[in-house]
Amino acid sequence: MSVLEALRLAVRRLSTNLLRTALTTLGVIIGVASLVALIGVGEGTQTALTNQIAGLGTNLLSVNAGGSFVGGVRGAAGSASTLTTADAAAIATLPGVAAVAPEMSVSNVVVVDGRTNTTTSMTGTTGSEALVRNYQVQTGTFLSSLAVDRGLRVAVLGPTTVASLNRTPADIVGATVTINGIPFTVAGVTQPKGGSGFTNPDDIVFAPITAVKSRFTGASTLRTIGVSLEDPSQLALVESEIQALLRERHQLASTASDDFSMVSQDQLLTVASTTTETLRNFLIGIAAIALVVGGIGIANTMLVSVRERVREIGTRKAIGARRRDISLQFLVEAIIVTLGGAVVGVLLGVALTGPVGNAVNVPAHPSLAGIALAFGSALVVGVLAGYWPARQAARLDPVEALRYE
C-alpha cells in the first residue's frame, strides 16, 4: 500500500466518527497551545528581567554597607554604617572607575498642594547617579553640581511617584513639594524604567546628598556606593582594588571579614538567567504533561478503533494485505489526528501568548523556537501513541479476526 492510499483511507475512516476524532484531537490542541504560550511567557520573563537588570546601571558595580549585628542577630546587607562619603570619594580616584554615585537613603512622605501625598524612598546622591544607574530625564534636569555643592532643596522625582501625587511630569516640574514637612523644588522627572513592588526604580525621589545629610540624617554614612566602570572587562581588577582600598580605609585586620559587600551587574544577570531558565523549564514541563495526556488519548482511541475493526483487518489480510499495510494505515490515522491538533494548537497558542503574558504582567511573544518545539513534540507523541495500536492491528491473526464477533 502506498502512503497516498493509506492517507486516503485514514481520512475516510476518521471522517466517519467526527465527534470522537475531534475529542481526541482536543487533547493535542490543549497540549500544543499550552507549550507555545508558556514558552513565550518564559522567554518574555527572561527578557523583561534581563532588561530590568541592564537598566539598573552602566557597567555597574554596587558596593553595599555590611550587615549590622545586634543581640546575636545579623541584619541585612546595608543595615550597618560601614560606608561613608569619604569612601566614595576615594573609590572615584581609582583607575578604571568612570563615575561614582554615593547613595544615602531615607523613607519619607511626599506631599504636593498640601493634601495629595505618597510615601516613597528618597536617595541622597550626586549628579553621577544618572550615569551610574542609567537614569534619563524626560522633563527638567537632574541634580546639578551647584545643587549638590550648596545643598539646595531640589528634587528629581520618578514617574511612579509623580503619578501617585496625581500630577503629570509637565506640570510638576518647578512645583514645590514637601518632604517630611521640608519644602523642595522639583527640578525634573526621570524616564520610566519599568518595575513594581518595593524595588520599583520609578517610585523614588532623588535629592542632593548634602541636603539629605543636613535635613534628614545628619550623618555621612551610606547605604550603597554605585560604581560605573570604564571597561567591563576590567571588573575583576577594579573589584579587587576597591576591596583592598576599603579594607585599608576601614583598618580591617588580615583575618577579619569584609564589612561591606560588592555585587556586579554580571552577577545579577547570571542569577537572573539561571532563575528564568529554571522557570521556563518548569513551564515547559507543565505543558509537556498536557501534551503527553493528549498522546495517551490518541493511543486509547486507536486501541478502541483496532478492537472495533477486527473483522475489517481480518478481511483485508485474507485478501492479501501485508502487516506493514495494516500498520501503516493505523499509524497514518494517528499522525493525521496529531498534526491536525498541532496546527490548531499552534494557532491557538500564538493567539493566547500575549493575553497570558498580560495576565502575569510579562511582555510575552510567541517564538519560532517555541512553535517548532511544540510542533515537533506533538509529532513525536503522535507517532509513539500510534505505534503500539498499529502494531497490535498488524499482528492480528486473519482467521481469528474473521471469526471475531
C-alpha positions as YAML, in Angstrom:
chain: A
units: angstrom
residues:
- id: 1
  name: MET
  ca: [0.00, 0.00, 0.00]
- id: 2
  name: SER
  ca: [1.31, 3.43, -0.89]
- id: 3
  name: VAL
  ca: [1.40, 6.28, 1.60]
- id: 4
  name: LEU
  ca: [-1.11, 8.20, -0.53]
- id: 5
  name: GLU
  ca: [-3.56, 5.31, -0.40]
- id: 6
  name: ALA
  ca: [-3.06, 4.97, 3.37]
- id: 7
  name: LEU
  ca: [-3.71, 8.69, 3.71]
- id: 8
  name: ARG
  ca: [-6.94, 8.45, 1.72]
- id: 9
  name: LEU
  ca: [-8.20, 5.50, 3.79]
- id: 10
  name: ALA
  ca: [-7.23, 7.22, 7.06]
- id: 11
  name: VAL
  ca: [-9.12, 10.42, 6.18]
- id: 12
  name: ARG
  ca: [-12.20, 8.47, 5.18]
- id: 13
  name: ARG
  ca: [-12.10, 6.40, 8.36]
- id: 14
  name: LEU
  ca: [-11.60, 9.41, 10.67]
- id: 15
  name: SER
  ca: [-14.45, 11.29, 8.99]
- id: 16
  name: THR
  ca: [-16.92, 8.51, 9.84]
- id: 17
  name: ASN
  ca: [-16.72, 9.40, 13.53]
- id: 18
  name: LEU
  ca: [-16.05, 13.13, 13.63]
- id: 19
  name: LEU
  ca: [-17.01, 13.62, 17.28]
- id: 20
  name: ARG
  ca: [-14.52, 11.05, 18.56]
- id: 21
  name: THR
  ca: [-11.84, 12.39, 16.24]
- id: 22
  name: ALA
  ca: [-12.46, 15.95, 17.46]
- id: 23
  name: LEU
  ca: [-12.32, 14.95, 21.13]
- id: 24
  name: THR
  ca: [-9.10, 13.02, 20.56]
- id: 25
  name: THR
  ca: [-7.59, 15.99, 18.72]
- id: 26
  name: LEU
  ca: [-8.63, 18.31, 21.55]
- id: 27
  name: GLY
  ca: [-6.02, 16.80, 23.89]
- id: 28
  name: VAL
  ca: [-3.27, 17.56, 21.38]
- id: 29
  name: ILE
  ca: [-4.60, 21.07, 20.80]
- id: 30
  name: ILE
  ca: [-4.52, 21.85, 24.52]
- id: 31
  name: GLY
  ca: [-1.02, 20.42, 24.93]
- id: 32
  name: VAL
  ca: [0.47, 22.25, 21.94]
- id: 33
  name: ALA
  ca: [-1.26, 25.56, 22.76]
- id: 34
  name: SER
  ca: [-0.02, 25.35, 26.35]
- id: 35
  name: LEU
  ca: [3.51, 24.63, 25.19]
- id: 36
  name: VAL
  ca: [3.60, 27.57, 22.74]
- id: 37
  name: ALA
  ca: [2.05, 30.03, 25.21]
- id: 38
  name: LEU
  ca: [4.12, 29.01, 28.24]
- id: 39
  name: ILE
  ca: [7.39, 29.04, 26.28]
- id: 40
  name: GLY
  ca: [6.51, 32.56, 25.14]
- id: 41
  name: VAL
  ca: [5.78, 33.60, 28.73]
- id: 42
  name: GLY
  ca: [9.02, 32.03, 29.96]
- id: 43
  name: GLU
  ca: [11.12, 33.79, 27.34]
- id: 44
  name: GLY
  ca: [9.25, 37.05, 27.95]
- id: 45
  name: THR
  ca: [10.01, 36.79, 31.66]
- id: 46
  name: GLN
  ca: [13.69, 36.22, 30.91]
- id: 47
  name: THR
  ca: [13.83, 39.19, 28.54]
- id: 48
  name: ALA
  ca: [11.98, 41.52, 30.92]
- id: 49
  name: LEU
  ca: [14.18, 40.59, 33.88]
- id: 50
  name: THR
  ca: [17.36, 40.95, 31.83]
- id: 51
  name: ASN
  ca: [16.25, 44.36, 30.56]
- id: 52
  name: GLN
  ca: [15.42, 45.49, 34.08]
- id: 53
  name: ILE
  ca: [18.86, 44.49, 35.35]
- id: 54
  name: ALA
  ca: [20.55, 46.08, 32.34]
- id: 55
  name: GLY
  ca: [18.60, 49.25, 33.09]
- id: 56
  name: LEU
  ca: [19.91, 49.39, 36.66]
- id: 57
  name: GLY
  ca: [23.16, 50.94, 35.54]
- id: 58
  name: THR
  ca: [26.01, 51.19, 33.08]
- id: 59
  name: ASN
  ca: [28.80, 48.64, 33.71]
- id: 60
  name: LEU
  ca: [27.57, 48.70, 37.28]
- id: 61
  name: LEU
  ca: [29.32, 47.54, 40.43]
- id: 62
  name: SER
  ca: [27.43, 48.15, 43.69]
- id: 63
  name: VAL
  ca: [29.37, 48.43, 46.92]
- id: 64
  name: ASN
  ca: [26.98, 47.83, 49.82]
- id: 65
  name: ALA
  ca: [27.42, 48.51, 53.50]
- id: 66
  name: GLY
  ca: [27.74, 45.45, 55.73]
- id: 67
  name: GLY
  ca: [25.04, 43.98, 57.92]
- id: 68
  name: SER
  ca: [24.54, 45.08, 61.50]
- id: 69
  name: PHE
  ca: [24.85, 42.58, 64.35]
- id: 70
  name: VAL
  ca: [22.59, 43.32, 67.31]
- id: 71
  name: GLY
  ca: [21.65, 40.91, 70.08]
- id: 72
  name: GLY
  ca: [23.12, 37.96, 68.23]
- id: 73
  name: VAL
  ca: [21.01, 38.68, 65.14]
- id: 74
  name: ARG
  ca: [22.67, 39.76, 61.90]
- id: 75
  name: GLY
  ca: [20.78, 42.32, 59.87]
- id: 76
  name: ALA
  ca: [20.51, 42.57, 56.12]
- id: 77
  name: ALA
  ca: [23.28, 43.98, 53.94]
- id: 78
  name: GLY
  ca: [23.26, 47.77, 54.11]
- id: 79
  name: SER
  ca: [21.97, 47.92, 57.69]
- id: 80
  name: ALA
  ca: [25.39, 48.77, 59.18]
- id: 81
  name: SER
  ca: [27.18, 52.13, 58.99]
- id: 82
  name: THR
  ca: [30.36, 50.96, 57.30]
- id: 83
  name: LEU
  ca: [30.47, 53.15, 54.19]
- id: 84
  name: THR
  ca: [30.95, 56.92, 54.11]
- id: 85
  name: THR
  ca: [31.05, 59.72, 51.59]
- id: 86
  name: ALA
  ca: [34.84, 59.77, 52.06]
- id: 87
  name: ASP
  ca: [34.94, 56.13, 50.93]
- id: 88
  name: ALA
  ca: [33.03, 57.09, 47.78]
- id: 89
  name: ALA
  ca: [35.47, 59.93, 47.09]
- id: 90
  name: ALA
  ca: [38.43, 57.56, 47.50]
- id: 91
  name: ILE
  ca: [36.91, 54.98, 45.13]
- id: 92
  name: ALA
  ca: [36.45, 57.69, 42.49]
- id: 93
  name: THR
  ca: [40.24, 58.14, 42.31]
- id: 94
  name: LEU
  ca: [40.92, 54.51, 41.36]
- id: 95
  name: PRO
  ca: [41.93, 53.70, 37.76]
- id: 96
  name: GLY
  ca: [39.21, 52.07, 35.69]
- id: 97
  name: VAL
  ca: [36.39, 53.86, 37.54]
- id: 98
  name: ALA
  ca: [34.28, 56.05, 35.26]
- id: 99
  name: ALA
  ca: [31.87, 57.50, 37.82]
- id: 100
  name: VAL
  ca: [30.85, 57.05, 41.45]
- id: 101
  name: ALA
  ca: [27.45, 57.78, 42.99]
- id: 102
  name: PRO
  ca: [27.19, 57.77, 46.80]
- id: 103
  name: GLU
  ca: [23.67, 56.82, 47.92]
- id: 104
  name: MET
  ca: [22.11, 57.83, 51.23]
- id: 105
  name: SER
  ca: [18.55, 56.50, 51.61]
- id: 106
  name: VAL
  ca: [15.65, 57.59, 53.80]
- id: 107
  name: SER
  ca: [11.91, 56.86, 53.62]
- id: 108
  name: ASN
  ca: [9.71, 59.94, 53.54]
- id: 109
  name: VAL
  ca: [6.20, 61.22, 52.95]
- id: 110
  name: VAL
  ca: [5.99, 63.46, 49.89]
- id: 111
  name: VAL
  ca: [3.13, 65.98, 49.79]
- id: 112
  name: VAL
  ca: [2.05, 68.27, 46.96]
- id: 113
  name: ASP
  ca: [-0.58, 71.03, 47.11]
- id: 114
  name: GLY
  ca: [-0.81, 70.49, 50.85]
- id: 115
  name: ARG
  ca: [-3.09, 67.46, 50.52]
- id: 116
  name: THR
  ca: [-2.06, 64.82, 47.94]
- id: 117
  name: ASN
  ca: [0.69, 62.63, 49.35]
- id: 118
  name: THR
  ca: [2.61, 59.40, 48.86]
- id: 119
  name: THR
  ca: [5.22, 57.50, 50.83]
- id: 120
  name: THR
  ca: [8.37, 56.59, 48.95]
- id: 121
  name: SER
  ca: [12.11, 56.35, 49.39]
- id: 122
  name: MET
  ca: [14.45, 59.30, 48.98]
- id: 123
  name: THR
  ca: [18.00, 58.80, 47.78]
- id: 124
  name: GLY
  ca: [20.54, 61.47, 48.55]
- id: 125
  name: THR
  ca: [23.15, 61.38, 45.81]
- id: 126
  name: THR
  ca: [25.02, 63.41, 43.23]
- id: 127
  name: GLY
  ca: [24.64, 64.13, 39.53]
- id: 128
  name: SER
  ca: [26.67, 60.98, 38.77]
- id: 129
  name: GLU
  ca: [23.66, 58.90, 39.80]
- id: 130
  name: ALA
  ca: [22.12, 59.43, 36.36]
- id: 131
  name: LEU
  ca: [25.16, 57.88, 34.65]
- id: 132
  name: VAL
  ca: [25.84, 55.13, 37.16]
- id: 133
  name: ARG
  ca: [22.21, 53.97, 37.47]
- id: 134
  name: ASN
  ca: [21.31, 54.75, 33.85]
- id: 135
  name: TYR
  ca: [18.56, 57.30, 34.55]
- id: 136
  name: GLN
  ca: [17.31, 59.56, 31.77]
- id: 137
  name: VAL
  ca: [15.34, 62.74, 32.39]
- id: 138
  name: GLN
  ca: [12.09, 63.20, 30.46]
- id: 139
  name: THR
  ca: [11.30, 66.67, 31.83]
- id: 140
  name: GLY
  ca: [13.52, 69.23, 33.54]
- id: 141
  name: THR
  ca: [17.06, 68.42, 34.69]
- id: 142
  name: PHE
  ca: [18.83, 66.02, 37.02]
- id: 143
  name: LEU
  ca: [20.81, 67.09, 40.08]
- id: 144
  name: SER
  ca: [23.39, 69.73, 39.18]
- id: 145
  name: SER
  ca: [26.85, 70.14, 40.71]
- id: 146
  name: LEU
  ca: [25.75, 73.52, 42.09]
- id: 147
  name: ALA
  ca: [22.76, 71.95, 43.86]
- id: 148
  name: VAL
  ca: [24.98, 69.26, 45.42]
- id: 149
  name: ASP
  ca: [27.76, 71.68, 46.42]
- id: 150
  name: ARG
  ca: [25.34, 74.09, 48.11]
- id: 151
  name: GLY
  ca: [22.90, 71.53, 49.47]
- id: 152
  name: LEU
  ca: [19.96, 73.11, 47.65]
- id: 153
  name: ARG
  ca: [16.49, 71.79, 48.36]
- id: 154
  name: VAL
  ca: [15.73, 70.44, 44.89]
- id: 155
  name: ALA
  ca: [14.34, 67.04, 43.99]
- id: 156
  name: VAL
  ca: [14.06, 64.79, 40.97]
- id: 157
  name: LEU
  ca: [11.02, 62.51, 41.03]
- id: 158
  name: GLY
  ca: [10.39, 59.13, 39.44]
- id: 159
  name: PRO
  ca: [7.33, 58.83, 37.15]
- id: 160
  name: THR
  ca: [5.52, 56.47, 39.52]
- id: 161
  name: THR
  ca: [5.93, 58.98, 42.36]
- id: 162
  name: VAL
  ca: [4.55, 61.72, 40.12]
- id: 163
  name: ALA
  ca: [1.54, 59.57, 39.21]
- id: 164
  name: SER
  ca: [0.93, 58.81, 42.90]
- id: 165
  name: LEU
  ca: [0.73, 62.56, 43.50]
- id: 166
  name: ASN
  ca: [-1.93, 62.86, 40.78]
- id: 167
  name: ARG
  ca: [0.26, 65.13, 38.71]
- id: 168
  name: THR
  ca: [1.91, 64.92, 35.30]
- id: 169
  name: PRO
  ca: [5.64, 65.34, 34.59]
- id: 170
  name: ALA
  ca: [4.98, 68.54, 32.65]
- id: 171
  name: ASP
  ca: [3.12, 70.37, 35.41]
- id: 172
  name: ILE
  ca: [5.07, 69.18, 38.47]
- id: 173
  name: VAL
  ca: [8.48, 70.46, 37.33]
- id: 174
  name: GLY
  ca: [9.03, 73.77, 39.10]
- id: 175
  name: ALA
  ca: [6.35, 72.99, 41.70]
- id: 176
  name: THR
  ca: [7.11, 72.78, 45.39]
- id: 177
  name: VAL
  ca: [6.61, 69.53, 47.28]
- id: 178
  name: THR
  ca: [7.14, 69.00, 50.97]
- id: 179
  name: ILE
  ca: [9.17, 66.00, 52.11]
- id: 180
  name: ASN
  ca: [8.61, 65.28, 55.79]
- id: 181
  name: GLY
  ca: [7.46, 68.86, 56.10]
- id: 182
  name: ILE
  ca: [10.50, 70.40, 54.35]
- id: 183
  name: PRO
  ca: [9.83, 72.17, 51.03]
- id: 184
  name: PHE
  ca: [11.74, 71.03, 47.93]
- id: 185
  name: THR
  ca: [11.50, 72.37, 44.39]
- id: 186
  name: VAL
  ca: [11.01, 69.72, 41.71]
- id: 187
  name: ALA
  ca: [13.86, 70.02, 39.19]
- id: 188
  name: GLY
  ca: [12.96, 67.13, 36.92]
- id: 189
  name: VAL
  ca: [11.20, 63.81, 36.31]
- id: 190
  name: THR
  ca: [13.02, 60.67, 35.15]
- id: 191
  name: GLN
  ca: [12.09, 58.47, 32.23]
- id: 192
  name: PRO
  ca: [10.19, 55.28, 33.16]
- id: 193
  name: LYS
  ca: [12.34, 52.19, 33.61]
- id: 194
  name: GLY
  ca: [9.59, 49.76, 34.44]
- id: 195
  name: GLY
  ca: [9.26, 47.86, 37.68]
- id: 196
  name: SER
  ca: [6.99, 47.22, 40.64]
- id: 197
  name: GLY
  ca: [7.00, 46.42, 44.33]
- id: 198
  name: PHE
  ca: [9.47, 47.61, 46.93]
- id: 199
  name: THR
  ca: [12.34, 47.97, 44.45]
- id: 200
  name: ASN
  ca: [10.48, 49.94, 41.79]
- id: 201
  name: PRO
  ca: [13.14, 52.24, 40.23]
- id: 202
  name: ASP
  ca: [10.36, 54.59, 39.09]
- id: 203
  name: ASP
  ca: [8.97, 55.18, 42.59]
- id: 204
  name: ILE
  ca: [11.78, 57.28, 44.04]
- id: 205
  name: VAL
  ca: [12.91, 60.80, 44.91]
- id: 206
  name: PHE
  ca: [16.47, 62.00, 44.28]
- id: 207
  name: ALA
  ca: [17.90, 64.94, 46.18]
- id: 208
  name: PRO
  ca: [21.42, 66.33, 46.70]
- id: 209
  name: ILE
  ca: [23.24, 64.16, 49.21]
- id: 210
  name: THR
  ca: [24.32, 67.29, 51.07]
- id: 211
  name: ALA
  ca: [20.69, 68.36, 51.53]
- id: 212
  name: VAL
  ca: [19.63, 64.90, 52.72]
- id: 213
  name: LYS
  ca: [22.52, 64.82, 55.18]
- id: 214
  name: SER
  ca: [21.80, 68.26, 56.64]
- id: 215
  name: ARG
  ca: [18.00, 67.99, 56.64]
- id: 216
  name: PHE
  ca: [17.31, 64.32, 57.44]
- id: 217
  name: THR
  ca: [20.18, 62.09, 58.55]
- id: 218
  name: GLY
  ca: [22.86, 64.31, 59.99]
- id: 219
  name: ALA
  ca: [25.44, 61.61, 59.17]
- id: 220
  name: SER
  ca: [27.87, 60.78, 56.38]
- id: 221
  name: THR
  ca: [27.14, 57.04, 56.30]
- id: 222
  name: LEU
  ca: [25.92, 55.49, 53.05]
- id: 223
  name: ARG
  ca: [23.79, 52.51, 52.16]
- id: 224
  name: THR
  ca: [25.44, 51.93, 48.79]
- id: 225
  name: ILE
  ca: [28.12, 53.31, 46.53]
- id: 226
  name: GLY
  ca: [27.32, 52.85, 42.85]
- id: 227
  name: VAL
  ca: [30.39, 52.47, 40.64]
- id: 228
  name: SER
  ca: [30.39, 52.68, 36.85]
- id: 229
  name: LEU
  ca: [33.39, 51.04, 35.17]
- id: 230
  name: GLU
  ca: [35.21, 52.39, 32.13]
- id: 231
  name: ASP
  ca: [35.74, 48.88, 30.78]
- id: 232
  name: PRO
  ca: [33.50, 45.99, 31.91]
- id: 233
  name: SER
  ca: [36.27, 43.51, 31.08]
- id: 234
  name: GLN
  ca: [38.29, 45.02, 33.94]
- id: 235
  name: LEU
  ca: [35.61, 44.17, 36.50]
- id: 236
  name: ALA
  ca: [37.68, 41.69, 38.49]
- id: 237
  name: LEU
  ca: [40.66, 44.06, 38.68]
- id: 238
  name: VAL
  ca: [38.61, 47.08, 39.78]
- id: 239
  name: GLU
  ca: [36.69, 44.95, 42.28]
- id: 240
  name: SER
  ca: [39.93, 43.77, 43.90]
- id: 241
  name: GLU
  ca: [41.26, 47.34, 44.01]
- id: 242
  name: ILE
  ca: [38.10, 48.59, 45.70]
- id: 243
  name: GLN
  ca: [38.26, 45.73, 48.21]
- id: 244
  name: ALA
  ca: [41.88, 46.50, 49.08]
- id: 245
  name: LEU
  ca: [41.16, 50.22, 49.36]
- id: 246
  name: LEU
  ca: [38.16, 49.84, 51.66]
- id: 247
  name: ARG
  ca: [39.87, 47.26, 53.87]
- id: 248
  name: GLU
  ca: [42.75, 49.65, 54.31]
- id: 249
  name: ARG
  ca: [40.47, 52.63, 54.98]
- id: 250
  name: HIS
  ca: [38.39, 50.63, 57.48]
- id: 251
  name: GLN
  ca: [41.55, 49.32, 59.16]
- id: 252
  name: LEU
  ca: [40.48, 45.69, 58.94]
- id: 253
  name: ALA
  ca: [42.89, 43.02, 60.14]
- id: 254
  name: SER
  ca: [44.05, 40.44, 57.63]
- id: 255
  name: THR
  ca: [41.95, 37.79, 59.38]
- id: 256
  name: ALA
  ca: [38.82, 39.97, 59.59]
- id: 257
  name: SER
  ca: [35.94, 39.64, 57.14]
- id: 258
  name: ASP
  ca: [34.95, 42.49, 54.86]
- id: 259
  name: ASP
  ca: [32.48, 44.89, 56.47]
- id: 260
  name: PHE
  ca: [31.00, 45.58, 53.04]
- id: 261
  name: SER
  ca: [29.87, 43.56, 50.02]
- id: 262
  name: MET
  ca: [30.07, 44.02, 46.27]
- id: 263
  name: VAL
  ca: [27.61, 42.90, 43.61]
- id: 264
  name: SER
  ca: [28.25, 43.36, 39.91]
- id: 265
  name: GLN
  ca: [25.75, 43.67, 37.11]
- id: 266
  name: ASP
  ca: [27.14, 40.48, 35.55]
- id: 267
  name: GLN
  ca: [26.43, 38.57, 38.76]
- id: 268
  name: LEU
  ca: [22.85, 39.79, 38.78]
- id: 269
  name: LEU
  ca: [22.43, 38.85, 35.12]
- id: 270
  name: THR
  ca: [23.83, 35.36, 35.78]
- id: 271
  name: VAL
  ca: [21.46, 34.81, 38.70]
- id: 272
  name: ALA
  ca: [18.53, 36.16, 36.68]
- id: 273
  name: SER
  ca: [19.39, 33.96, 33.71]
- id: 274
  name: THR
  ca: [19.60, 30.85, 35.88]
- id: 275
  name: THR
  ca: [16.34, 31.66, 37.64]
- id: 276
  name: THR
  ca: [14.37, 32.39, 34.49]
- id: 277
  name: GLU
  ca: [15.80, 29.31, 32.75]
- id: 278
  name: THR
  ca: [14.58, 27.18, 35.65]
- id: 279
  name: LEU
  ca: [11.17, 28.86, 35.45]
- id: 280
  name: ARG
  ca: [10.99, 28.32, 31.69]
- id: 281
  name: ASN
  ca: [11.89, 24.64, 32.03]
- id: 282
  name: PHE
  ca: [9.25, 24.27, 34.73]
- id: 283
  name: LEU
  ca: [6.61, 25.82, 32.47]
- id: 284
  name: ILE
  ca: [7.70, 23.59, 29.57]
- id: 285
  name: GLY
  ca: [7.39, 20.57, 31.87]
- id: 286
  name: ILE
  ca: [3.83, 21.52, 32.80]
- id: 287
  name: ALA
  ca: [2.85, 21.96, 29.16]
- id: 288
  name: ALA
  ca: [4.60, 18.71, 28.21]
- id: 289
  name: ILE
  ca: [2.42, 16.84, 30.70]
- id: 290
  name: ALA
  ca: [-0.68, 18.15, 28.90]
- id: 291
  name: LEU
  ca: [0.78, 17.03, 25.58]
- id: 292
  name: VAL
  ca: [1.56, 13.55, 26.93]
- id: 293
  name: VAL
  ca: [-2.01, 13.29, 28.21]
- id: 294
  name: GLY
  ca: [-3.16, 14.16, 24.69]
- id: 295
  name: GLY
  ca: [-0.92, 11.39, 23.33]
- id: 296
  name: ILE
  ca: [-2.43, 8.89, 25.76]
- id: 297
  name: GLY
  ca: [-5.85, 9.91, 24.46]
- id: 298
  name: ILE
  ca: [-4.73, 9.19, 20.89]
- id: 299
  name: ALA
  ca: [-3.34, 5.78, 21.87]
- id: 300
  name: ASN
  ca: [-6.55, 4.91, 23.72]
- id: 301
  name: THR
  ca: [-8.73, 5.94, 20.76]
- id: 302
  name: MET
  ca: [-6.61, 3.97, 18.31]
- id: 303
  name: LEU
  ca: [-6.73, 0.84, 20.50]
- id: 304
  name: VAL
  ca: [-10.51, 1.12, 20.65]
- id: 305
  name: SER
  ca: [-10.55, 1.55, 16.89]
- id: 306
  name: VAL
  ca: [-8.49, -1.62, 16.47]
- id: 307
  name: ARG
  ca: [-10.98, -3.58, 18.58]
- id: 308
  name: GLU
  ca: [-13.89, -2.20, 16.58]
- id: 309
  name: ARG
  ca: [-12.29, -3.09, 13.24]
- id: 310
  name: VAL
  ca: [-11.03, -6.61, 13.92]
- id: 311
  name: ARG
  ca: [-13.18, -8.16, 11.18]
- id: 312
  name: GLU
  ca: [-12.15, -5.44, 8.71]
- id: 313
  name: ILE
  ca: [-8.49, -6.14, 9.47]
- id: 314
  name: GLY
  ca: [-9.05, -9.88, 9.07]
- id: 315
  name: THR
  ca: [-10.81, -9.39, 5.73]
- id: 316
  name: ARG
  ca: [-8.01, -7.15, 4.43]
- id: 317
  name: LYS
  ca: [-5.38, -9.66, 5.48]
- id: 318
  name: ALA
  ca: [-7.33, -12.50, 3.88]
- id: 319
  name: ILE
  ca: [-7.33, -10.73, 0.51]
- id: 320
  name: GLY
  ca: [-3.59, -10.05, 0.62]
- id: 321
  name: ALA
  ca: [-2.92, -7.03, 2.84]
- id: 322
  name: ARG
  ca: [0.51, -7.24, 4.48]
- id: 323
  name: ARG
  ca: [1.37, -6.46, 8.08]
- id: 324
  name: ARG
  ca: [3.07, -3.22, 7.12]
- id: 325
  name: ASP
  ca: [-0.03, -2.13, 5.16]
- id: 326
  name: ILE
  ca: [-2.25, -2.57, 8.23]
- id: 327
  name: SER
  ca: [0.35, -0.94, 10.49]
- id: 328
  name: LEU
  ca: [0.77, 1.99, 8.09]
- id: 329
  name: GLN
  ca: [-2.97, 2.65, 7.95]
- id: 330
  name: PHE
  ca: [-3.37, 2.97, 11.73]
- id: 331
  name: LEU
  ca: [-0.13, 4.89, 12.11]
- id: 332
  name: VAL
  ca: [-1.22, 7.42, 9.46]
- id: 333
  name: GLU
  ca: [-4.54, 7.88, 11.26]
- id: 334
  name: ALA
  ca: [-2.73, 8.71, 14.49]
- id: 335
  name: ILE
  ca: [-0.37, 11.12, 12.70]
- id: 336
  name: ILE
  ca: [-3.27, 12.92, 10.96]
- id: 337
  name: VAL
  ca: [-5.03, 13.43, 14.29]
- id: 338
  name: THR
  ca: [-1.78, 14.69, 15.84]
- id: 339
  name: LEU
  ca: [-0.85, 17.04, 13.00]
- id: 340
  name: GLY
  ca: [-4.36, 18.48, 12.85]
- id: 341
  name: GLY
  ca: [-4.29, 19.11, 16.59]
- id: 342
  name: ALA
  ca: [-0.77, 20.53, 16.37]
- id: 343
  name: VAL
  ca: [-1.71, 23.07, 13.68]
- id: 344
  name: VAL
  ca: [-4.79, 24.26, 15.58]
- id: 345
  name: GLY
  ca: [-2.83, 24.21, 18.85]
- id: 346
  name: VAL
  ca: [-0.04, 26.37, 17.41]
- id: 347
  name: LEU
  ca: [-2.54, 28.94, 16.13]
- id: 348
  name: LEU
  ca: [-4.35, 28.95, 19.47]
- id: 349
  name: GLY
  ca: [-1.07, 29.18, 21.39]
- id: 350
  name: VAL
  ca: [0.11, 32.13, 19.30]
- id: 351
  name: ALA
  ca: [-3.19, 33.91, 19.94]
- id: 352
  name: LEU
  ca: [-3.08, 33.23, 23.69]
- id: 353
  name: THR
  ca: [0.58, 34.07, 24.37]
- id: 354
  name: GLY
  ca: [0.00, 37.83, 24.56]
- id: 355
  name: PRO
  ca: [-3.08, 37.67, 26.84]
- id: 356
  name: VAL
  ca: [-1.42, 35.13, 29.13]
- id: 357
  name: GLY
  ca: [1.64, 37.37, 29.38]
- id: 358
  name: ASN
  ca: [-0.53, 40.38, 30.17]
- id: 359
  name: ALA
  ca: [-2.27, 38.40, 32.91]
- id: 360
  name: VAL
  ca: [1.06, 37.87, 34.69]
- id: 361
  name: ASN
  ca: [2.44, 41.32, 33.72]
- id: 362
  name: VAL
  ca: [5.08, 39.94, 31.33]
- id: 363
  name: PRO
  ca: [5.62, 41.16, 27.72]
- id: 364
  name: ALA
  ca: [5.27, 37.69, 26.20]
- id: 365
  name: HIS
  ca: [5.52, 36.94, 22.48]
- id: 366
  name: PRO
  ca: [5.41, 33.59, 20.65]
- id: 367
  name: SER
  ca: [8.81, 32.46, 19.39]
- id: 368
  name: LEU
  ca: [9.72, 30.37, 16.36]
- id: 369
  name: ALA
  ca: [11.78, 28.09, 18.60]
- id: 370
  name: GLY
  ca: [8.77, 27.53, 20.86]
- id: 371
  name: ILE
  ca: [6.48, 26.83, 17.92]
- id: 372
  name: ALA
  ca: [8.99, 24.40, 16.39]
- id: 373
  name: LEU
  ca: [9.46, 22.62, 19.72]
- id: 374
  name: ALA
  ca: [5.70, 22.30, 20.27]
- id: 375
  name: PHE
  ca: [5.05, 21.07, 16.73]
- id: 376
  name: GLY
  ca: [7.95, 18.61, 16.79]
- id: 377
  name: SER
  ca: [6.98, 17.29, 20.22]
- id: 378
  name: ALA
  ca: [3.41, 16.77, 19.07]
- id: 379
  name: LEU
  ca: [4.61, 14.81, 16.05]
- id: 380
  name: VAL
  ca: [6.81, 12.57, 18.21]
- id: 381
  name: VAL
  ca: [3.96, 12.00, 20.66]
- id: 382
  name: GLY
  ca: [1.61, 11.15, 17.80]
- id: 383
  name: VAL
  ca: [4.00, 8.60, 16.28]
- id: 384
  name: LEU
  ca: [4.64, 6.96, 19.65]
- id: 385
  name: ALA
  ca: [0.93, 6.96, 20.51]
- id: 386
  name: GLY
  ca: [0.01, 5.38, 17.19]
- id: 387
  name: TYR
  ca: [2.83, 2.82, 17.03]
- id: 388
  name: TRP
  ca: [1.53, 0.36, 19.61]
- id: 389
  name: PRO
  ca: [-2.10, 0.23, 18.31]
- id: 390
  name: ALA
  ca: [-0.76, -0.09, 14.73]
- id: 391
  name: ARG
  ca: [1.50, -2.94, 15.81]
- id: 392
  name: GLN
  ca: [-1.39, -4.66, 17.59]
- id: 393
  name: ALA
  ca: [-3.55, -4.38, 14.48]
- id: 394
  name: ALA
  ca: [-0.80, -5.73, 12.22]
- id: 395
  name: ARG
  ca: [-0.25, -8.80, 14.45]
- id: 396
  name: LEU
  ca: [-3.89, -9.94, 14.41]
- id: 397
  name: ASP
  ca: [-4.34, -13.45, 13.03]
- id: 398
  name: PRO
  ca: [-6.63, -13.22, 9.96]
- id: 399
  name: VAL
  ca: [-8.51, -16.47, 10.76]
- id: 400
  name: GLU
  ca: [-9.20, -15.40, 14.35]
- id: 401
  name: ALA
  ca: [-10.09, -11.90, 13.16]
- id: 402
  name: LEU
  ca: [-12.68, -13.20, 10.71]
- id: 403
  name: ARG
  ca: [-14.28, -15.32, 13.47]
- id: 404
  name: TYR
  ca: [-14.35, -12.31, 15.84]
- id: 405
  name: GLU
  ca: [-17.86, -11.21, 16.90]
...
